[in-house]
């Protein structure tokens, strides 16, 4: 995955390059604000790291410009020069998704970038207006679910959960991924709210061999909506 980096802080640039070099991420250095949009269009960059000073314009101004022009599908990381919480708050208000303060610590950098990319992958997947999978049809505009053309009654949060799972069918979604997508935060480790929603959705949608899909809880990982390949699923 290609990550654009525009920053005048040379030591931080080098630290980020060194941290990303042995990983699946490819760091693309950028020097002028116009190069950012060229990189997005030509190199398929969908994650941008912006320093507080971005050569030809302030970093916060660049964050706002990129957010306005690229929309919500672009992940933006702001690299603050100081430790002030006000700078972080400003960056988030300008459209940044994640902020780093102080020295770059490679393990933390990679972990937080992975989490951000997972979150964006999940959110991008649910933008389709309609999802058809087996006998199920999810209509995002009307917020409805049909099973064999019969309308299934679900609550708002259950629909959001179904949309998330069906859009990511075959992929394990962690509890954190789902909680961030549905509630905007991670719930208490003692909370059973997500498990309750999963259980209700499984029953309402009759997710099992008879309809070719099952919703499986994977211990220590999360949940996965997966196809059931057996004789009952083919009829």
FIKOLZA-1660 file (N, C-alpha, C; in steps of 0.1 Angstrom, whole numbers, plus 5000, padded with zeros to 4 digits):
% residues 235
   i   px   py   pz ch aa at
   1 5008 4988 5000  A  X  N
   1 5000 5000 5000  A  X CA
   1 5009 5012 5000  A  X  C
   2 5005 5022 4992  A  X  N
   2 5013 5034 4991  A  X CA
   2 5008 5045 5000  A  X  C
   3 5017 5051 5007  A  X  N
   3 5014 5062 5017  A  X CA
   3 5022 5074 5012  A  X  C
   4 5014 5085 5010  A  X  N
   4 5021 5098 5007  A  X CA
   4 5026 5105 5020  A  X  C
   5 5037 5111 5019  A  X  N
   5 5043 5118 5030  A  X CA
   5 5048 5131 5026  A  X  C
   6 5043 5142 5032  A  X  N
   6 5048 5156 5029  A  X CA
   6 5051 5162 5043  A  X  C
   7 5064 5166 5045  A  X  N
   7 5068 5170 5058  A  X CA
   7 5082 5177 5056  A  X  C
   8 5084 5188 5063  A  X  N
   8 5097 5195 5062  A  X CA
   8 5106 5190 5073  A  X  C
   9 5101 5183 5083  A  X  N
   9 5109 5178 5094  A  X CA
   9 5117 5166 5089  A  X  C
  10 5130 5168 5086  A  X  N
  10 5138 5158 5080  A  X CA
  10 5140 5146 5089  A  X  C
  11 5143 5148 5102  A  X  N
  11 5145 5136 5110  A  X CA
  11 5133 5127 5111  A  X  C
  12 5121 5134 5112  A  X  N
  12 5109 5126 5113  A  X CA
  12 5106 5119 5099  A  X  C
  13 5109 5126 5088  A  X  N
  13 5108 5119 5075  A  X CA
  13 5116 5106 5075  A  X  C
  14 5128 5107 5079  A  X  N
  14 5137 5096 5079  A  X CA
  14 5132 5085 5088  A  X  C
  15 5127 5088 5100  A  X  N
  15 5122 5078 5109  A  X CA
  15 5110 5071 5103  A  X  C
  16 5101 5078 5096  A  X  N
  16 5090 5072 5090  A  X CA
  16 5094 5063 5078  A  X  C
  17 5103 5068 5070  A  X  N
  17 5108 5059 5059  A  X CA
  17 5114 5046 5064  A  X  C
  18 5122 5047 5075  A  X  N
  18 5129 5036 5080  A  X CA
  18 5119 5026 5086  A  X  C
  19 5109 5031 5093  A  X  N
  19 5099 5023 5099  A  X CA
  19 5090 5015 5088  A  X  C
  20 5087 5022 5077  A  X  N
  20 5079 5016 5067  A  X CA
  20 5086 5007 5057  A  X  C
  21 5099 5009 5056  A  X  N
  21 5107 5002 5045  A  X CA
  21 5105 4987 5046  A  X  C
  22 5106 4980 5057  A  X  N
  22 5105 4966 5057  A  X CA
  22 5091 4960 5058  A  X  C
  23 5081 4969 5056  A  X  N
  23 5067 4965 5057  A  X CA
  23 5060 4965 5044  A  X  C
  24 5047 4962 5044  A  X  N
  24 5039 4962 5032  A  X CA
  24 5036 4976 5027  A  X  C
  25 5040 4986 5034  A  X  N
  25 5037 5000 5031  A  X CA
  25 5048 5006 5022  A  X  C
  26 5045 5013 5012  A  X  N
  26 5055 5020 5004  A  X CA
  26 5053 5035 5006  A  X  C
  27 5064 5042 5010  A  X  N
  27 5063 5056 5013  A  X CA
  27 5067 5064 5001  A  X  C
  28 5058 5073 4997  A  X  N
  28 5060 5081 4985  A  X CA
  28 5062 5096 4990  A  X  C
  29 5075 5101 4989  A  X  N
  29 5078 5114 4993  A  X CA
  29 5072 5125 4984  A  X  C
  30 5066 5135 4990  A  X  N
  30 5060 5146 4983  A  X CA
  30 5065 5159 4988  A  X  C
  31 5066 5169 4980  A  X  N
  31 5073 5182 4984  A  X CA
  31 5064 5194 4982  A  X  C
  32 5055 5194 4973  A  X  N
  32 5046 5205 4971  A  X CA
  32 5031 5200 4972  A  X  C
  33 5022 5209 4976  A  X  N
  33 5008 5206 4978  A  X CA
  33 5002 5200 4965  A  X  C
  34 5006 5206 4954  A  X  N
  34 5000 5201 4941  A  X CA
  34 5003 5187 4938  A  X  C
  35 5015 5182 4943  A  X  N
  35 5020 5169 4941  A  X CA
  35 5011 5159 4949  A  X  C
  36 5005 5163 4959  A  X  N
  36 4996 5155 4967  A  X CA
  36 4984 5150 4959  A  X  C
  37 4978 5159 4951  A  X  N
  37 4966 5155 4943  A  X CA
  37 4971 5147 4931  A  X  C
  38 4982 5150 4926  A  X  N
  38 4988 5142 4915  A  X CA
  38 4990 5128 4919  A  X  C
  39 4996 5126 4932  A  X  N
  39 4999 5113 4937  A  X CA
  39 4986 5105 4940  A  X  C
  40 4976 5112 4944  A  X  N
  40 4963 5106 4947  A  X CA
  40 4957 5100 4934  A  X  C
  41 4958 5108 4923  A  X  N
  41 4952 5104 4910  A  X CA
  41 4960 5094 4903  A  X  C
  42 4974 5096 4903  A  X  N
  42 4983 5088 4895  A  X CA
  42 4988 5075 4902  A  X  C
  43 4990 5076 4915  A  X  N
  43 4997 5065 4922  A  X CA
  43 4987 5058 4931  A  X  C
  44 4974 5062 4931  A  X  N
  44 4965 5055 4939  A  X CA
  44 4967 5056 4954  A  X  C
  45 4973 5067 4959  A  X  N
  45 4975 5069 4973  A  X CA
  45 4961 5071 4980  A  X  C
  46 4959 5064 4990  A  X  N
  46 4946 5066 4998  A  X CA
  46 4949 5068 5013  A  X  C
  47 4962 5071 5016  A  X  N
  47 4966 5075 5030  A  X CA
  47 4977 5085 5028  A  X  C
  48 4975 5096 5035  A  X  N
  48 4984 5107 5034  A  X CA
  48 4989 5112 5048  A  X  C
  49 5002 5113 5050  A  X  N
  49 5008 5118 5062  A  X CA
  49 5013 5132 5060  A  X  C
  50 5008 5142 5068  A  X  N
  50 5011 5156 5066  A  X CA
  50 5017 5162 5078  A  X  C
  51 5029 5168 5076  A  X  N
  51 5036 5174 5087  A  X CA
  51 5030 5188 5090  A  X  C
  52 5034 5194 5102  A  X  N
  52 5029 5207 5105  A  X CA
  52 5032 5218 5095  A  X  C
  53 5044 5216 5089  A  X  N
  53 5048 5225 5078  A  X CA
  53 5051 5216 5066  A  X  C
  54 5043 5219 5056  A  X  N
  54 5043 5211 5043  A  X CA
  54 5048 5219 5032  A  X  C
  55 5061 5224 5033  A  X  N
  55 5068 5231 5022  A  X CA
  55 5061 5244 5018  A  X  C
  56 5051 5243 5009  A  X  N
  56 5045 5255 5003  A  X CA
  56 5032 5260 5010  A  X  C
  57 5028 5253 5021  A  X  N
  57 5016 5258 5028  A  X CA
  57 5016 5251 5042  A  X  C
  58 5009 5257 5052  A  X  N
  58 5008 5251 5065  A  X CA
  58 5002 5237 5064  A  X  C
  59 5006 5228 5073  A  X  N
  59 5001 5215 5073  A  X CA
  59 4986 5214 5075  A  X  C
  60 4981 5223 5085  A  X  N
  60 4966 5222 5088  A  X CA
  60 4958 5227 5076  A  X  C
  61 4963 5237 5068  A  X  N
  61 4956 5241 5056  A  X CA
  61 4956 5230 5046  A  X  C
  62 4967 5223 5045  A  X  N
  62 4967 5212 5035  A  X CA
  62 4958 5201 5039  A  X  C
  63 4957 5198 5052  A  X  N
  63 4948 5188 5057  A  X CA
  63 4933 5191 5053  A  X  C
  64 4930 5204 5055  A  X  N
  64 4916 5208 5052  A  X CA
  64 4914 5208 5037  A  X  C
  65 4923 5212 5029  A  X  N
  65 4922 5212 5014  A  X CA
  65 4920 5198 5009  A  X  C
  66 4928 5188 5014  A  X  N
  66 4927 5175 5010  A  X CA
  66 4914 5169 5014  A  X  C
  67 4909 5171 5026  A  X  N
  67 4897 5166 5030  A  X CA
  67 4885 5171 5022  A  X  C
  68 4885 5184 5019  A  X  N
  68 4875 5190 5010  A  X CA
  68 4875 5184 4996  A  X  C
  69 4886 5182 4991  A  X  N
  69 4887 5178 4977  A  X CA
  69 4886 5163 4975  A  X  C
  70 4892 5155 4984  A  X  N
  70 4893 5141 4983  A  X CA
  70 4881 5134 4990  A  X  C
  71 4874 5141 4999  A  X  N
  71 4863 5135 5006  A  X CA
  71 4866 5125 5017  A  X  C
  72 4857 5118 5022  A  X  N
  72 4859 5109 5034  A  X CA
  72 4867 5097 5031  A  X  C
  73 4869 5094 5018  A  X  N
  73 4876 5081 5014  A  X CA
  73 4891 5082 5016  A  X  C
  74 4896 5094 5019  A  X  N
  74 4911 5095 5021  A  X CA
  74 4914 5095 5036  A  X  C
  75 4923 5087 5040  A  X  N
  75 4928 5087 5054  A  X CA
  75 4939 5097 5055  A  X  C
  76 4938 5105 5065  A  X  N
  76 4948 5116 5067  A  X CA
  76 4954 5115 5081  A  X  C
  77 4967 5115 5081  A  X  N
  77 4975 5115 5094  A  X CA
  77 4982 5128 5096  A  X  C
  78 4981 5134 5107  A  X  N
  78 4987 5147 5109  A  X CA
  78 4999 5145 5119  A  X  C
  79 5011 5151 5115  A  X  N
  79 5023 5149 5123  A  X CA
  79 5026 5163 5130  A  X  C
  80 5022 5163 5143  A  X  N
  80 5023 5176 5150  A  X CA
  80 5038 5178 5154  A  X  C
  81 5042 5191 5155  A  X  N
  81 5055 5195 5158  A  X CA
  81 5057 5195 5174  A  X  C
  82 5047 5198 5181  A  X  N
  82 5048 5199 5195  A  X CA
  82 5040 5188 5203  A  X  C
  83 5038 5190 5216  A  X  N
  83 5030 5181 5224  A  X CA
  83 5017 5187 5228  A  X  C
  84 5013 5199 5223  A  X  N
  84 5001 5206 5227  A  X CA
  84 4988 5198 5222  A  X  C
  85 4979 5196 5231  A  X  N
  85 4966 5190 5228  A  X CA
  85 4958 5199 5218  A  X  C
  86 4961 5212 5219  A  X  N
  86 4953 5221 5210  A  X CA
  86 4957 5219 5196  A  X  C
  87 4969 5215 5193  A  X  N
  87 4973 5213 5179  A  X CA
  87 4966 5200 5174  A  X  C
  88 4965 5190 5182  A  X  N
  88 4958 5178 5179  A  X CA
  88 4944 5180 5176  A  X  C
  89 4937 5188 5185  A  X  N
  89 4923 5191 5183  A  X CA
  89 4921 5199 5170  A  X  C
  90 4930 5209 5167  A  X  N
  90 4929 5216 5155  A  X CA
  90 4930 5207 5143  A  X  C
  91 4939 5198 5143  A  X  N
  91 4941 5189 5132  A  X CA
  91 4929 5180 5129  A  X  C
  92 4923 5175 5140  A  X  N
  92 4911 5167 5139  A  X CA
  92 4899 5175 5134  A  X  C
  93 4898 5188 5138  A  X  N
  93 4888 5197 5133  A  X CA
  93 4890 5200 5119  A  X  C
  94 4902 5200 5114  A  X  N
  94 4905 5203 5100  A  X CA
  94 4902 5191 5091  A  X  C
  95 4901 5179 5097  A  X  N
  95 4898 5168 5088  A  X CA
  95 4907 5156 5090  A  X  C
  96 4917 5157 5099  A  X  N
  96 4926 5146 5101  A  X CA
  96 4919 5134 5108  A  X  C
  97 4924 5122 5105  A  X  N
  97 4918 5110 5112  A  X CA
  97 4926 5105 5124  A  X  C
  98 4939 5109 5123  A  X  N
  98 4948 5104 5133  A  X CA
  98 4960 5114 5135  A  X  C
  99 4965 5116 5147  A  X  N
  99 4976 5126 5149  A  X CA
  99 4987 5119 5157  A  X  C
 100 4999 5123 5154  A  X  N
 100 5011 5118 5161  A  X CA
 100 5018 5131 5167  A  X  C
 101 5022 5129 5179  A  X  N
 101 5029 5140 5186  A  X CA
 101 5043 5135 5190  A  X  C
 102 5053 5143 5189  A  X  N
 102 5066 5140 5194  A  X CA
 102 5073 5130 5185  A  X  C
 103 5082 5122 5191  A  X  N
 103 5091 5113 5183  A  X CA
 103 5082 5101 5177  A  X  C
 104 5087 5097 5165  A  X  N
 104 5080 5085 5159  A  X CA
 104 5086 5072 5165  A  X  C
 105 5077 5064 5170  A  X  N
 105 5081 5051 5175  A  X CA
 105 5075 5040 5166  A  X  C
 106 5084 5033 5158  A  X  N
 106 5080 5024 5148  A  X CA
 106 5069 5015 5151  A  X  C
 107 5070 5007 5163  A  X  N
 107 5059 4998 5166  A  X CA
 107 5045 5005 5167  A  X  C
 108 5045 5016 5174  A  X  N
 108 5033 5024 5176  A  X CA
 108 5028 5029 5162  A  X  C
 109 5037 5034 5154  A  X  N
 109 5033 5039 5141  A  X CA
 109 5026 5029 5132  A  X  C
 110 5032 5017 5132  A  X  N
 110 5027 5006 5123  A  X CA
 110 5014 5001 5129  A  X  C
 111 5013 5000 5142  A  X  N
 111 5000 4995 5148  A  X CA
 111 4989 5005 5145  A  X  C
 112 4991 5017 5147  A  X  N
 112 4981 5027 5145  A  X CA
 112 4977 5029 5130  A  X  C
 113 4987 5028 5121  A  X  N
 113 4984 5029 5107  A  X CA
 113 4975 5016 5103  A  X  C
 114 4979 5005 5108  A  X  N
 114 4971 4993 5105  A  X CA
 114 4956 4994 5110  A  X  C
 115 4955 4999 5122  A  X  N
 115 4941 5001 5127  A  X CA
 115 4933 5011 5119  A  X  C
 116 4940 5022 5115  A  X  N
 116 4933 5032 5107  A  X CA
 116 4929 5026 5093  A  X  C
 117 4938 5019 5087  A  X  N
 117 4935 5013 5074  A  X CA
 117 4924 5003 5075  A  X  C
 118 4924 4995 5086  A  X  N
 118 4913 4985 5087  A  X CA
 118 4899 4993 5089  A  X  C
 119 4899 5004 5096  A  X  N
 119 4887 5011 5098  A  X CA
 119 4882 5017 5085  A  X  C
 120 4891 5022 5077  A  X  N
 120 4887 5028 5064  A  X CA
 120 4883 5017 5054  A  X  C
 121 4889 5005 5055  A  X  N
 121 4885 4994 5046  A  X CA
 121 4871 4990 5049  A  X  C
 122 4868 4990 5062  A  X  N
 122 4854 4986 5066  A  X CA
 122 4844 4996 5062  A  X  C
 123 4847 5009 5064  A  X  N
 123 4838 5020 5061  A  X CA
 123 4836 5021 5046  A  X  C
 124 4846 5019 5038  A  X  N
 124 4845 5020 5023  A  X CA
 124 4836 5009 5018  A  X  C
 125 4837 4997 5024  A  X  N
 125 4829 4986 5019  A  X CA
 125 4814 4988 5021  A  X  C
 126 4810 4996 5030  A  X  N
 126 4795 4997 5032  A  X CA
 126 4789 5009 5024  A  X  C
 127 4796 5014 5014  A  X  N
 127 4790 5025 5006  A  X CA
 127 4782 5021 4995  A  X  C
 128 4782 5008 4992  A  X  N
 128 4774 5003 4980  A  X CA
 128 4759 5006 4984  A  X  C
 129 4751 5010 4973  A  X  N
 129 4737 5013 4976  A  X CA
 129 4729 5000 4978  A  X  C
 130 4734 4989 4972  A  X  N
 130 4726 4976 4974  A  X CA
 130 4736 4965 4975  A  X  C
 131 4734 4955 4983  A  X  N
 131 4742 4943 4984  A  X CA
 131 4734 4931 4983  A  X  C
 132 4737 4922 4973  A  X  N
 132 4730 4910 4971  A  X CA
 132 4740 4898 4974  A  X  C
 133 4736 4890 4983  A  X  N
 133 4744 4878 4987  A  X CA
 133 4735 4867 4990  A  X  C
 134 4736 4856 4981  A  X  N
 134 4727 4845 4982  A  X CA
 134 4712 4850 4981  A  X  C
 135 4703 4845 4991  A  X  N
 135 4689 4849 4990  A  X CA
 135 4687 4863 4997  A  X  C
 136 4697 4870 5001  A  X  N
 136 4696 4882 5008  A  X CA
 136 4698 4895 4999  A  X  C
 137 4690 4905 5002  A  X  N
 137 4692 4918 4995  A  X CA
 137 4692 4929 5006  A  X  C
 138 4702 4937 5007  A  X  N
 138 4703 4948 5016  A  X CA
 138 4702 4961 5008  A  X  C
 139 4692 4969 5011  A  X  N
 139 4690 4981 5004  A  X CA
 139 4694 4993 5013  A  X  C
 140 4705 4999 5010  A  X  N
 140 4711 5009 5019  A  X CA
 140 4702 5022 5019  A  X  C
 141 4696 5026 5008  A  X  N
 141 4688 5038 5007  A  X CA
 141 4675 5036 5015  A  X  C
 142 4669 5025 5014  A  X  N
 142 4656 5023 5021  A  X CA
 142 4658 5016 5035  A  X  C
 143 4671 5013 5038  A  X  N
 143 4675 5006 5050  A  X CA
 143 4666 4994 5053  A  X  C
 144 4666 4985 5043  A  X  N
 144 4657 4973 5044  A  X CA
 144 4665 4961 5040  A  X  C
 145 4661 4950 5045  A  X  N
 145 4667 4937 5043  A  X CA
 145 4656 4927 5038  A  X  C
 146 4659 4920 5027  A  X  N
 146 4649 4910 5022  A  X CA
 146 4656 4897 5022  A  X  C
 147 4648 4887 5025  A  X  N
 147 4653 4873 5025  A  X CA
 147 4643 4865 5016  A  X  C
 148 4648 4861 5005  A  X  N
 148 4639 4854 4995  A  X CA
 148 4627 4864 4991  A  X  C
 149 4630 4877 4990  A  X  N
 149 4620 4887 4986  A  X CA
 149 4611 4891 4998  A  X  C
 150 4612 4884 5009  A  X  N
 150 4603 4888 5021  A  X CA
 150 4611 4898 5030  A  X  C
 151 4604 4908 5033  A  X  N
 151 4610 4919 5041  A  X CA
 151 4612 4914 5056  A  X  C
 152 4624 4916 5061  A  X  N
 152 4628 4912 5074  A  X CA
 152 4628 4925 5083  A  X  C
 153 4621 4924 5094  A  X  N
 153 4621 4936 5103  A  X CA
 153 4633 4936 5112  A  X  C
 154 4641 4947 5111  A  X  N
 154 4653 4949 5119  A  X CA
 154 4653 4963 5124  A  X  C
 155 4659 4965 5136  A  X  N
 155 4661 4978 5141  A  X CA
 155 4673 4985 5134  A  X  C
 156 4674 4998 5136  A  X  N
 156 4684 5006 5129  A  X CA
 156 4698 5001 5132  A  X  C
 157 4702 4998 5144  A  X  N
 157 4715 4993 5147  A  X CA
 157 4717 4979 5141  A  X  C
 158 4707 4971 5141  A  X  N
 158 4708 4958 5135  A  X CA
 158 4711 4959 5120  A  X  C
 159 4704 4969 5114  A  X  N
 159 4706 4970 5099  A  X CA
 159 4721 4975 5097  A  X  C
 160 4726 4984 5105  A  X  N
 160 4740 4988 5103  A  X CA
 160 4750 4976 5105  A  X  C
 161 4747 4968 5114  A  X  N
 161 4755 4956 5117  A  X CA
 161 4754 4947 5105  A  X  C
 162 4742 4944 5100  A  X  N
 162 4741 4936 5088  A  X CA
 162 4748 4941 5076  A  X  C
 163 4747 4954 5074  A  X  N
 163 4754 4960 5062  A  X CA
 163 4769 4959 5063  A  X  C
 164 4774 4961 5075  A  X  N
 164 4788 4959 5078  A  X CA
 164 4793 4945 5075  A  X  C
 165 4785 4935 5080  A  X  N
 165 4789 4921 5079  A  X CA
 165 4788 4916 5064  A  X  C
 166 4777 4920 5058  A  X  N
 166 4775 4915 5044  A  X CA
 166 4785 4922 5034  A  X  C
 167 4788 4934 5037  A  X  N
 167 4798 4941 5028  A  X CA
 167 4812 4935 5030  A  X  C
 168 4814 4929 5041  A  X  N
 168 4827 4923 5044  A  X CA
 168 4826 4908 5045  A  X  C
 169 4817 4902 5038  A  X  N
 169 4815 4887 5039  A  X CA
 169 4828 4880 5036  A  X  C
 170 4831 4870 5044  A  X  N
 170 4843 4862 5042  A  X CA
 170 4855 4868 5049  A  X  C
 171 4853 4879 5055  A  X  N
 171 4864 4886 5062  A  X CA
 171 4861 4887 5077  A  X  C
 172 4871 4884 5085  A  X  N
 172 4869 4885 5100  A  X CA
 172 4870 4899 5104  A  X  C
 173 4860 4904 5111  A  X  N
 173 4859 4917 5116  A  X CA
 173 4861 4917 5131  A  X  C
 174 4871 4924 5136  A  X  N
 174 4874 4924 5150  A  X CA
 174 4862 4931 5158  A  X  C
 175 4861 4928 5170  A  X  N
 175 4851 4935 5179  A  X CA
 175 4854 4950 5178  A  X  C
 176 4866 4954 5178  A  X  N
 176 4870 4968 5178  A  X CA
 176 4865 4975 5164  A  X  C
 177 4867 4968 5153  A  X  N
 177 4863 4972 5140  A  X CA
 177 4848 4975 5140  A  X  C
 178 4840 4966 5145  A  X  N
 178 4826 4967 5145  A  X CA
 178 4821 4978 5155  A  X  C
 179 4827 4978 5166  A  X  N
 179 4822 4988 5176  A  X CA
 179 4826 5002 5172  A  X  C
 180 4837 5004 5166  A  X  N
 180 4841 5017 5160  A  X CA
 180 4831 5022 5149  A  X  C
 181 4828 5012 5141  A  X  N
 181 4819 5015 5129  A  X CA
 181 4805 5018 5134  A  X  C
 182 4800 5011 5144  A  X  N
 182 4786 5012 5148  A  X CA
 182 4784 5022 5159  A  X  C
 183 4793 5023 5169  A  X  N
 183 4791 5032 5180  A  X CA
 183 4801 5044 5181  A  X  C
 184 4811 5043 5172  A  X  N
 184 4821 5054 5171  A  X CA
 184 4832 5053 5182  A  X  C
 185 4832 5042 5190  A  X  N
 185 4841 5040 5200  A  X CA
 185 4842 5025 5204  A  X  C
 186 4852 5021 5211  A  X  N
 186 4853 5007 5216  A  X CA
 186 4845 5006 5229  A  X  C
 187 4836 4996 5230  A  X  N
 187 4828 4994 5242  A  X CA
 187 4836 4988 5253  A  X  C
 188 4831 4988 5265  A  X  N
 188 4838 4981 5276  A  X CA
 188 4840 4967 5273  A  X  C
 189 4852 4961 5277  A  X  N
 189 4854 4947 5275  A  X CA
 189 4844 4938 5282  A  X  C
 190 4837 4943 5291  A  X  N
 190 4827 4936 5299  A  X CA
 190 4813 4937 5292  A  X  C
 191 4812 4946 5282  A  X  N
 191 4799 4948 5276  A  X CA
 191 4795 4936 5267  A  X  C
 192 4782 4933 5268  A  X  N
 192 4776 4922 5259  A  X CA
 192 4767 4928 5248  A  X  C
 193 4768 4941 5247  A  X  N
 193 4759 4948 5237  A  X CA
 193 4761 4942 5223  A  X  C
 194 4773 4941 5219  A  X  N
 194 4776 4936 5205  A  X CA
 194 4771 4922 5204  A  X  C
 195 4774 4913 5213  A  X  N
 195 4770 4899 5213  A  X CA
 195 4755 4898 5212  A  X  C
 196 4748 4907 5219  A  X  N
 196 4733 4907 5219  A  X CA
 196 4728 4910 5205  A  X  C
 197 4734 4920 5198  A  X  N
 197 4730 4924 5185  A  X CA
 197 4733 4913 5175  A  X  C
 198 4745 4907 5176  A  X  N
 198 4748 4896 5167  A  X CA
 198 4739 4884 5169  A  X  C
 199 4735 4881 5181  A  X  N
 199 4726 4870 5183  A  X CA
 199 4712 4873 5177  A  X  C
 200 4707 4885 5179  A  X  N
 200 4694 4888 5174  A  X CA
 200 4694 4888 5159  A  X  C
 201 4705 4893 5153  A  X  N
 201 4706 4894 5138  A  X CA
 201 4706 4880 5132  A  X  C
 202 4714 4871 5139  A  X  N
 202 4715 4857 5134  A  X CA
 202 4701 4850 5134  A  X  C
 203 4693 4853 5144  A  X  N
 203 4680 4847 5145  A  X CA
 203 4670 4853 5135  A  X  C
 204 4670 4866 5134  A  X  N
 204 4661 4873 5125  A  X CA
 204 4664 4870 5110  A  X  C
 205 4676 4869 5106  A  X  N
 205 4680 4866 5092  A  X CA
 205 4681 4851 5089  A  X  C
 206 4679 4843 5099  A  X  N
 206 4680 4829 5097  A  X CA
 206 4693 4825 5090  A  X  C
 207 4704 4830 5097  A  X  N
 207 4717 4827 5091  A  X CA
 207 4721 4813 5095  A  X  C
 208 4721 4804 5085  A  X  N
 208 4725 4790 5087  A  X CA
 208 4725 4783 5074  A  X  C
 209 4727 4770 5075  A  X  N
 209 4729 4762 5063  A  X CA
 209 4717 4763 5053  A  X  C
 210 4705 4765 5058  A  X  N
 210 4694 4765 5050  A  X CA
 210 4694 4777 5040  A  X  C
 211 4701 4788 5044  A  X  N
 211 4702 4800 5035  A  X CA
 211 4716 4802 5030  A  X  C
 212 4725 4793 5032  A  X  N
 212 4739 4794 5026  A  X CA
 212 4748 4803 5033  A  X  C
 213 4744 4810 5044  A  X  N
 213 4754 4819 5051  A  X CA
 213 4753 4816 5066  A  X  C
 214 4764 4818 5073  A  X  N
 214 4763 4817 5087  A  X CA
 214 4772 4828 5093  A  X  C
 215 4768 4832 5105  A  X  N
 215 4775 4843 5112  A  X CA
 215 4783 4836 5123  A  X  C
 216 4796 4836 5122  A  X  N
 216 4804 4828 5131  A  X CA
 216 4812 4837 5141  A  X  C
 217 4812 4834 5153  A  X  N
 217 4820 4841 5163  A  X CA
 217 4834 4833 5163  A  X  C
 218 4845 4840 5162  A  X  N
 218 4858 4834 5161  A  X CA
 218 4865 4839 5174  A  X  C
 219 4868 4829 5183  A  X  N
 219 4873 4832 5196  A  X CA
 219 4886 4841 5195  A  X  C
 220 4887 4852 5202  A  X  N
 220 4899 4860 5202  A  X CA
 220 4901 4869 5190  A  X  C
 221 4892 4868 5180  A  X  N
 221 4894 4876 5168  A  X CA
 221 4881 4885 5165  A  X  C
 222 4870 4879 5164  A  X  N
 222 4858 4887 5162  A  X CA
 222 4847 4879 5155  A  X  C
 223 4841 4884 5145  A  X  N
 223 4830 4877 5138  A  X CA
 223 4832 4877 5123  A  X  C
 224 4826 4867 5117  A  X  N
 224 4828 4865 5102  A  X CA
 224 4815 4860 5097  A  X  C
 225 4810 4867 5086  A  X  N
 225 4798 4861 5079  A  X CA
 225 4804 4853 5067  A  X  C
 226 4801 4840 5067  A  X  N
 226 4808 4832 5057  A  X CA
 226 4798 4823 5050  A  X  C
 227 4801 4819 5038  A  X  N
 227 4792 4810 5030  A  X CA
 227 4793 4796 5035  A  X  C
 228 4782 4789 5035  A  X  N
 228 4781 4775 5039  A  X CA
 228 4779 4767 5026  A  X  C
 229 4790 4760 5023  A  X  N
 229 4789 4752 5010  A  X CA
 229 4785 4738 5013  A  X  C
 230 4772 4736 5013  A  X  N
 230 4767 4722 5014  A  X CA
 230 4754 4720 5006  A  X  C
 231 4749 4709 5006  A  X  N
 231 4737 4706 4998  A  X CA
 231 4725 4715 5001  A  X  C
 232 4723 4718 5014  A  X  N
 232 4712 4727 5017  A  X CA
 232 4713 4741 5012  A  X  C
 233 4726 4745 5011  A  X  N
 233 4728 4759 5006  A  X CA
 233 4726 4761 4991  A  X  C
 234 4726 4750 4984  A  X  N
 234 4725 4751 4969  A  X CA
 234 4710 4750 4964  A  X  C
 235 4701 4748 4973  A  X  N
 235 4687 4746 4969  A  X CA
 235 4679 4758 4973  A  X  C
% end
